[in-house]
């Protein structure tokens, strides 16, 4: 999902595959982002849609503090009518920093998929 160049630009370590449909990237201080593909569900099926955010070609929605988790931020990217990507970043207790990271990752992923 992220090129080696994007990993460097974002200050992330090389991604680690987690199962068949997820990849996890970390950076210093407990900061990181998990990207998961949901190939058989449309993003409209999610209970928490969030606010629209522009990351490029695909429709995306930002969810601050998903599930009430301070320091977390999620981005849902609708890749087709029947699939989506869920990206969740954590940044200690700094929700704003997590949102900045997840939007930057979303922009990079959108660029790769477009």
Chimera marker file (.cmm) of the C-alpha trace (Angstrom):
<marker_set name="trace">
<marker id="1" x="0.000" y="0.000" z="0.000" r="1" g="1" b="0" radius="0.5"/>
<marker id="2" x="2.820" y="2.410" z="0.810" r="1" g="1" b="0" radius="0.5"/>
<marker id="3" x="5.924" y="2.631" z="-1.314" r="1" g="1" b="0" radius="0.5"/>
<marker id="4" x="9.335" y="2.651" z="0.398" r="1" g="1" b="0" radius="0.5"/>
<marker id="5" x="9.579" y="6.337" z="-0.544" r="1" g="1" b="0" radius="0.5"/>
<marker id="6" x="6.245" y="7.088" z="1.137" r="1" g="1" b="0" radius="0.5"/>
<marker id="7" x="7.357" y="5.226" z="4.264" r="1" g="1" b="0" radius="0.5"/>
<marker id="8" x="10.450" y="7.447" z="4.453" r="1" g="1" b="0" radius="0.5"/>
<marker id="9" x="8.459" y="10.633" z="3.736" r="1" g="1" b="0" radius="0.5"/>
<marker id="10" x="6.021" y="9.787" z="6.542" r="1" g="1" b="0" radius="0.5"/>
<marker id="11" x="8.776" y="8.727" z="8.954" r="1" g="1" b="0" radius="0.5"/>
<marker id="12" x="7.402" y="5.192" z="9.167" r="1" g="1" b="0" radius="0.5"/>
<marker id="13" x="9.323" y="1.947" z="9.508" r="1" g="1" b="0" radius="0.5"/>
<marker id="14" x="8.837" y="-0.726" z="6.840" r="1" g="1" b="0" radius="0.5"/>
<marker id="15" x="5.291" y="-2.046" z="6.967" r="1" g="1" b="0" radius="0.5"/>
<marker id="16" x="4.522" y="-5.421" z="8.472" r="1" g="1" b="0" radius="0.5"/>
<marker id="17" x="1.766" y="-7.613" z="7.055" r="1" g="1" b="0" radius="0.5"/>
<marker id="18" x="-0.867" y="-8.554" z="9.623" r="1" g="1" b="0" radius="0.5"/>
<marker id="19" x="-3.017" y="-11.357" z="8.263" r="1" g="1" b="0" radius="0.5"/>
<marker id="20" x="-4.092" y="-11.458" z="4.633" r="1" g="1" b="0" radius="0.5"/>
<marker id="21" x="-5.715" y="-8.036" z="4.392" r="1" g="1" b="0" radius="0.5"/>
<marker id="22" x="-3.842" y="-5.691" z="6.759" r="1" g="1" b="0" radius="0.5"/>
<marker id="23" x="-0.512" y="-3.945" z="7.054" r="1" g="1" b="0" radius="0.5"/>
<marker id="24" x="0.878" y="-2.126" z="10.088" r="1" g="1" b="0" radius="0.5"/>
<marker id="25" x="3.456" y="0.690" z="10.080" r="1" g="1" b="0" radius="0.5"/>
<marker id="26" x="5.146" y="2.086" z="13.162" r="1" g="1" b="0" radius="0.5"/>
<marker id="27" x="7.273" y="5.072" z="14.060" r="1" g="1" b="0" radius="0.5"/>
<marker id="28" x="9.003" y="6.133" z="17.259" r="1" g="1" b="0" radius="0.5"/>
<marker id="29" x="7.025" y="6.907" z="20.386" r="1" g="1" b="0" radius="0.5"/>
<marker id="30" x="4.229" y="4.382" z="19.938" r="1" g="1" b="0" radius="0.5"/>
<marker id="31" x="2.888" y="6.146" z="16.845" r="1" g="1" b="0" radius="0.5"/>
<marker id="32" x="1.607" y="3.988" z="14.007" r="1" g="1" b="0" radius="0.5"/>
<marker id="33" x="-1.020" y="3.257" z="11.430" r="1" g="1" b="0" radius="0.5"/>
<marker id="34" x="-2.891" y="0.087" z="10.463" r="1" g="1" b="0" radius="0.5"/>
<marker id="35" x="-4.453" y="-0.267" z="7.004" r="1" g="1" b="0" radius="0.5"/>
<marker id="36" x="-7.042" y="-3.002" z="6.422" r="1" g="1" b="0" radius="0.5"/>
<marker id="37" x="-8.894" y="-3.923" z="3.229" r="1" g="1" b="0" radius="0.5"/>
<marker id="38" x="-12.528" y="-4.982" z="3.481" r="1" g="1" b="0" radius="0.5"/>
<marker id="39" x="-13.047" y="-6.516" z="0.003" r="1" g="1" b="0" radius="0.5"/>
<marker id="40" x="-16.665" y="-7.583" z="0.433" r="1" g="1" b="0" radius="0.5"/>
<marker id="41" x="-18.223" y="-4.688" z="2.359" r="1" g="1" b="0" radius="0.5"/>
<marker id="42" x="-19.153" y="-1.236" z="1.147" r="1" g="1" b="0" radius="0.5"/>
<marker id="43" x="-18.231" y="1.732" z="3.326" r="1" g="1" b="0" radius="0.5"/>
<marker id="44" x="-21.929" y="2.599" z="3.551" r="1" g="1" b="0" radius="0.5"/>
<marker id="45" x="-22.322" y="-0.418" z="5.830" r="1" g="1" b="0" radius="0.5"/>
<marker id="46" x="-20.265" y="1.233" z="8.565" r="1" g="1" b="0" radius="0.5"/>
<marker id="47" x="-22.091" y="2.570" z="11.618" r="1" g="1" b="0" radius="0.5"/>
<marker id="48" x="-19.686" y="5.518" z="11.986" r="1" g="1" b="0" radius="0.5"/>
<marker id="49" x="-19.227" y="7.440" z="8.701" r="1" g="1" b="0" radius="0.5"/>
<marker id="50" x="-17.314" y="10.493" z="9.917" r="1" g="1" b="0" radius="0.5"/>
<marker id="51" x="-16.662" y="13.739" z="8.056" r="1" g="1" b="0" radius="0.5"/>
<marker id="52" x="-15.794" y="13.852" z="4.353" r="1" g="1" b="0" radius="0.5"/>
<marker id="53" x="-12.105" y="14.524" z="3.707" r="1" g="1" b="0" radius="0.5"/>
<marker id="54" x="-10.283" y="15.022" z="0.402" r="1" g="1" b="0" radius="0.5"/>
<marker id="55" x="-7.390" y="12.604" z="-0.074" r="1" g="1" b="0" radius="0.5"/>
<marker id="56" x="-7.556" y="12.401" z="-3.873" r="1" g="1" b="0" radius="0.5"/>
<marker id="57" x="-9.652" y="10.320" z="-6.236" r="1" g="1" b="0" radius="0.5"/>
<marker id="58" x="-11.597" y="8.125" z="-3.816" r="1" g="1" b="0" radius="0.5"/>
<marker id="59" x="-14.308" y="9.215" z="-1.391" r="1" g="1" b="0" radius="0.5"/>
<marker id="60" x="-12.951" y="9.252" z="2.145" r="1" g="1" b="0" radius="0.5"/>
<marker id="61" x="-14.283" y="9.995" z="5.626" r="1" g="1" b="0" radius="0.5"/>
<marker id="62" x="-12.364" y="10.985" z="8.734" r="1" g="1" b="0" radius="0.5"/>
<marker id="63" x="-13.451" y="9.612" z="12.118" r="1" g="1" b="0" radius="0.5"/>
<marker id="64" x="-11.805" y="11.376" z="15.068" r="1" g="1" b="0" radius="0.5"/>
<marker id="65" x="-11.537" y="9.327" z="18.255" r="1" g="1" b="0" radius="0.5"/>
<marker id="66" x="-13.184" y="6.167" z="16.852" r="1" g="1" b="0" radius="0.5"/>
<marker id="67" x="-14.965" y="4.365" z="19.653" r="1" g="1" b="0" radius="0.5"/>
<marker id="68" x="-14.032" y="7.261" z="21.947" r="1" g="1" b="0" radius="0.5"/>
<marker id="69" x="-10.302" y="6.445" z="21.799" r="1" g="1" b="0" radius="0.5"/>
<marker id="70" x="-8.317" y="9.607" z="22.548" r="1" g="1" b="0" radius="0.5"/>
<marker id="71" x="-5.200" y="9.743" z="20.364" r="1" g="1" b="0" radius="0.5"/>
<marker id="72" x="-6.735" y="7.686" z="17.553" r="1" g="1" b="0" radius="0.5"/>
<marker id="73" x="-8.110" y="8.711" z="14.201" r="1" g="1" b="0" radius="0.5"/>
<marker id="74" x="-9.526" y="6.605" z="11.367" r="1" g="1" b="0" radius="0.5"/>
<marker id="75" x="-9.989" y="7.203" z="7.682" r="1" g="1" b="0" radius="0.5"/>
<marker id="76" x="-12.419" y="5.148" z="5.628" r="1" g="1" b="0" radius="0.5"/>
<marker id="77" x="-11.693" y="5.118" z="1.887" r="1" g="1" b="0" radius="0.5"/>
<marker id="78" x="-14.397" y="3.790" z="-0.384" r="1" g="1" b="0" radius="0.5"/>
<marker id="79" x="-12.491" y="1.931" z="-3.127" r="1" g="1" b="0" radius="0.5"/>
<marker id="80" x="-15.606" y="0.551" z="-4.863" r="1" g="1" b="0" radius="0.5"/>
<marker id="81" x="-19.302" y="0.068" z="-4.159" r="1" g="1" b="0" radius="0.5"/>
<marker id="82" x="-18.458" y="-3.222" z="-2.465" r="1" g="1" b="0" radius="0.5"/>
<marker id="83" x="-15.071" y="-2.603" z="-0.825" r="1" g="1" b="0" radius="0.5"/>
<marker id="84" x="-13.253" y="-0.112" z="1.357" r="1" g="1" b="0" radius="0.5"/>
<marker id="85" x="-10.021" y="0.494" z="3.224" r="1" g="1" b="0" radius="0.5"/>
<marker id="86" x="-9.989" y="1.327" z="6.911" r="1" g="1" b="0" radius="0.5"/>
<marker id="87" x="-6.891" y="3.165" z="8.119" r="1" g="1" b="0" radius="0.5"/>
<marker id="88" x="-6.432" y="3.835" z="11.820" r="1" g="1" b="0" radius="0.5"/>
<marker id="89" x="-3.579" y="5.877" z="13.254" r="1" g="1" b="0" radius="0.5"/>
<marker id="90" x="-2.612" y="6.213" z="16.908" r="1" g="1" b="0" radius="0.5"/>
<marker id="91" x="-0.452" y="8.940" z="18.366" r="1" g="1" b="0" radius="0.5"/>
<marker id="92" x="-0.382" y="8.600" z="22.145" r="1" g="1" b="0" radius="0.5"/>
<marker id="93" x="-3.164" y="10.885" z="23.382" r="1" g="1" b="0" radius="0.5"/>
<marker id="94" x="-2.797" y="13.345" z="20.490" r="1" g="1" b="0" radius="0.5"/>
<marker id="95" x="-5.835" y="12.889" z="18.281" r="1" g="1" b="0" radius="0.5"/>
<marker id="96" x="-4.866" y="15.786" z="16.011" r="1" g="1" b="0" radius="0.5"/>
<marker id="97" x="-1.482" y="14.191" z="15.269" r="1" g="1" b="0" radius="0.5"/>
<marker id="98" x="-3.161" y="10.850" z="14.570" r="1" g="1" b="0" radius="0.5"/>
<marker id="99" x="-5.569" y="12.535" z="12.141" r="1" g="1" b="0" radius="0.5"/>
<marker id="100" x="-2.724" y="14.304" z="10.337" r="1" g="1" b="0" radius="0.5"/>
<marker id="101" x="-0.886" y="10.984" z="9.955" r="1" g="1" b="0" radius="0.5"/>
<marker id="102" x="-3.902" y="9.013" z="8.754" r="1" g="1" b="0" radius="0.5"/>
<marker id="103" x="-4.825" y="11.687" z="6.174" r="1" g="1" b="0" radius="0.5"/>
<marker id="104" x="-1.229" y="11.692" z="4.875" r="1" g="1" b="0" radius="0.5"/>
<marker id="105" x="-1.296" y="7.897" z="4.612" r="1" g="1" b="0" radius="0.5"/>
<marker id="106" x="-4.682" y="8.107" z="2.875" r="1" g="1" b="0" radius="0.5"/>
<marker id="107" x="-3.263" y="10.518" z="0.302" r="1" g="1" b="0" radius="0.5"/>
<marker id="108" x="-0.354" y="8.160" z="-0.402" r="1" g="1" b="0" radius="0.5"/>
<marker id="109" x="-2.635" y="5.116" z="-0.678" r="1" g="1" b="0" radius="0.5"/>
<marker id="110" x="-5.072" y="7.002" z="-2.934" r="1" g="1" b="0" radius="0.5"/>
<marker id="111" x="-2.141" y="7.959" z="-5.165" r="1" g="1" b="0" radius="0.5"/>
<marker id="112" x="-1.060" y="4.299" z="-5.404" r="1" g="1" b="0" radius="0.5"/>
<marker id="113" x="-4.586" y="3.090" z="-6.252" r="1" g="1" b="0" radius="0.5"/>
<marker id="114" x="-5.444" y="5.839" z="-8.757" r="1" g="1" b="0" radius="0.5"/>
<link id1="1" id2="2" r="1" g="1" b="0" radius="0.2"/>
<link id1="2" id2="3" r="1" g="1" b="0" radius="0.2"/>
<link id1="3" id2="4" r="1" g="1" b="0" radius="0.2"/>
<link id1="4" id2="5" r="1" g="1" b="0" radius="0.2"/>
<link id1="5" id2="6" r="1" g="1" b="0" radius="0.2"/>
<link id1="6" id2="7" r="1" g="1" b="0" radius="0.2"/>
<link id1="7" id2="8" r="1" g="1" b="0" radius="0.2"/>
<link id1="8" id2="9" r="1" g="1" b="0" radius="0.2"/>
<link id1="9" id2="10" r="1" g="1" b="0" radius="0.2"/>
<link id1="10" id2="11" r="1" g="1" b="0" radius="0.2"/>
<link id1="11" id2="12" r="1" g="1" b="0" radius="0.2"/>
<link id1="12" id2="13" r="1" g="1" b="0" radius="0.2"/>
<link id1="13" id2="14" r="1" g="1" b="0" radius="0.2"/>
<link id1="14" id2="15" r="1" g="1" b="0" radius="0.2"/>
<link id1="15" id2="16" r="1" g="1" b="0" radius="0.2"/>
<link id1="16" id2="17" r="1" g="1" b="0" radius="0.2"/>
<link id1="17" id2="18" r="1" g="1" b="0" radius="0.2"/>
<link id1="18" id2="19" r="1" g="1" b="0" radius="0.2"/>
<link id1="19" id2="20" r="1" g="1" b="0" radius="0.2"/>
<link id1="20" id2="21" r="1" g="1" b="0" radius="0.2"/>
<link id1="21" id2="22" r="1" g="1" b="0" radius="0.2"/>
<link id1="22" id2="23" r="1" g="1" b="0" radius="0.2"/>
<link id1="23" id2="24" r="1" g="1" b="0" radius="0.2"/>
<link id1="24" id2="25" r="1" g="1" b="0" radius="0.2"/>
<link id1="25" id2="26" r="1" g="1" b="0" radius="0.2"/>
<link id1="26" id2="27" r="1" g="1" b="0" radius="0.2"/>
<link id1="27" id2="28" r="1" g="1" b="0" radius="0.2"/>
<link id1="28" id2="29" r="1" g="1" b="0" radius="0.2"/>
<link id1="29" id2="30" r="1" g="1" b="0" radius="0.2"/>
<link id1="30" id2="31" r="1" g="1" b="0" radius="0.2"/>
<link id1="31" id2="32" r="1" g="1" b="0" radius="0.2"/>
<link id1="32" id2="33" r="1" g="1" b="0" radius="0.2"/>
<link id1="33" id2="34" r="1" g="1" b="0" radius="0.2"/>
<link id1="34" id2="35" r="1" g="1" b="0" radius="0.2"/>
<link id1="35" id2="36" r="1" g="1" b="0" radius="0.2"/>
<link id1="36" id2="37" r="1" g="1" b="0" radius="0.2"/>
<link id1="37" id2="38" r="1" g="1" b="0" radius="0.2"/>
<link id1="38" id2="39" r="1" g="1" b="0" radius="0.2"/>
<link id1="39" id2="40" r="1" g="1" b="0" radius="0.2"/>
<link id1="40" id2="41" r="1" g="1" b="0" radius="0.2"/>
<link id1="41" id2="42" r="1" g="1" b="0" radius="0.2"/>
<link id1="42" id2="43" r="1" g="1" b="0" radius="0.2"/>
<link id1="43" id2="44" r="1" g="1" b="0" radius="0.2"/>
<link id1="44" id2="45" r="1" g="1" b="0" radius="0.2"/>
<link id1="45" id2="46" r="1" g="1" b="0" radius="0.2"/>
<link id1="46" id2="47" r="1" g="1" b="0" radius="0.2"/>
<link id1="47" id2="48" r="1" g="1" b="0" radius="0.2"/>
<link id1="48" id2="49" r="1" g="1" b="0" radius="0.2"/>
<link id1="49" id2="50" r="1" g="1" b="0" radius="0.2"/>
<link id1="50" id2="51" r="1" g="1" b="0" radius="0.2"/>
<link id1="51" id2="52" r="1" g="1" b="0" radius="0.2"/>
<link id1="52" id2="53" r="1" g="1" b="0" radius="0.2"/>
<link id1="53" id2="54" r="1" g="1" b="0" radius="0.2"/>
<link id1="54" id2="55" r="1" g="1" b="0" radius="0.2"/>
<link id1="55" id2="56" r="1" g="1" b="0" radius="0.2"/>
<link id1="56" id2="57" r="1" g="1" b="0" radius="0.2"/>
<link id1="57" id2="58" r="1" g="1" b="0" radius="0.2"/>
<link id1="58" id2="59" r="1" g="1" b="0" radius="0.2"/>
<link id1="59" id2="60" r="1" g="1" b="0" radius="0.2"/>
<link id1="60" id2="61" r="1" g="1" b="0" radius="0.2"/>
<link id1="61" id2="62" r="1" g="1" b="0" radius="0.2"/>
<link id1="62" id2="63" r="1" g="1" b="0" radius="0.2"/>
<link id1="63" id2="64" r="1" g="1" b="0" radius="0.2"/>
<link id1="64" id2="65" r="1" g="1" b="0" radius="0.2"/>
<link id1="65" id2="66" r="1" g="1" b="0" radius="0.2"/>
<link id1="66" id2="67" r="1" g="1" b="0" radius="0.2"/>
<link id1="67" id2="68" r="1" g="1" b="0" radius="0.2"/>
<link id1="68" id2="69" r="1" g="1" b="0" radius="0.2"/>
<link id1="69" id2="70" r="1" g="1" b="0" radius="0.2"/>
<link id1="70" id2="71" r="1" g="1" b="0" radius="0.2"/>
<link id1="71" id2="72" r="1" g="1" b="0" radius="0.2"/>
<link id1="72" id2="73" r="1" g="1" b="0" radius="0.2"/>
<link id1="73" id2="74" r="1" g="1" b="0" radius="0.2"/>
<link id1="74" id2="75" r="1" g="1" b="0" radius="0.2"/>
<link id1="75" id2="76" r="1" g="1" b="0" radius="0.2"/>
<link id1="76" id2="77" r="1" g="1" b="0" radius="0.2"/>
<link id1="77" id2="78" r="1" g="1" b="0" radius="0.2"/>
<link id1="78" id2="79" r="1" g="1" b="0" radius="0.2"/>
<link id1="79" id2="80" r="1" g="1" b="0" radius="0.2"/>
<link id1="80" id2="81" r="1" g="1" b="0" radius="0.2"/>
<link id1="81" id2="82" r="1" g="1" b="0" radius="0.2"/>
<link id1="82" id2="83" r="1" g="1" b="0" radius="0.2"/>
<link id1="83" id2="84" r="1" g="1" b="0" radius="0.2"/>
<link id1="84" id2="85" r="1" g="1" b="0" radius="0.2"/>
<link id1="85" id2="86" r="1" g="1" b="0" radius="0.2"/>
<link id1="86" id2="87" r="1" g="1" b="0" radius="0.2"/>
<link id1="87" id2="88" r="1" g="1" b="0" radius="0.2"/>
<link id1="88" id2="89" r="1" g="1" b="0" radius="0.2"/>
<link id1="89" id2="90" r="1" g="1" b="0" radius="0.2"/>
<link id1="90" id2="91" r="1" g="1" b="0" radius="0.2"/>
<link id1="91" id2="92" r="1" g="1" b="0" radius="0.2"/>
<link id1="92" id2="93" r="1" g="1" b="0" radius="0.2"/>
<link id1="93" id2="94" r="1" g="1" b="0" radius="0.2"/>
<link id1="94" id2="95" r="1" g="1" b="0" radius="0.2"/>
<link id1="95" id2="96" r="1" g="1" b="0" radius="0.2"/>
<link id1="96" id2="97" r="1" g="1" b="0" radius="0.2"/>
<link id1="97" id2="98" r="1" g="1" b="0" radius="0.2"/>
<link id1="98" id2="99" r="1" g="1" b="0" radius="0.2"/>
<link id1="99" id2="100" r="1" g="1" b="0" radius="0.2"/>
<link id1="100" id2="101" r="1" g="1" b="0" radius="0.2"/>
<link id1="101" id2="102" r="1" g="1" b="0" radius="0.2"/>
<link id1="102" id2="103" r="1" g="1" b="0" radius="0.2"/>
<link id1="103" id2="104" r="1" g="1" b="0" radius="0.2"/>
<link id1="104" id2="105" r="1" g="1" b="0" radius="0.2"/>
<link id1="105" id2="106" r="1" g="1" b="0" radius="0.2"/>
<link id1="106" id2="107" r="1" g="1" b="0" radius="0.2"/>
<link id1="107" id2="108" r="1" g="1" b="0" radius="0.2"/>
<link id1="108" id2="109" r="1" g="1" b="0" radius="0.2"/>
<link id1="109" id2="110" r="1" g="1" b="0" radius="0.2"/>
<link id1="110" id2="111" r="1" g="1" b="0" radius="0.2"/>
<link id1="111" id2="112" r="1" g="1" b="0" radius="0.2"/>
<link id1="112" id2="113" r="1" g="1" b="0" radius="0.2"/>
<link id1="113" id2="114" r="1" g="1" b="0" radius="0.2"/>
</marker_set>
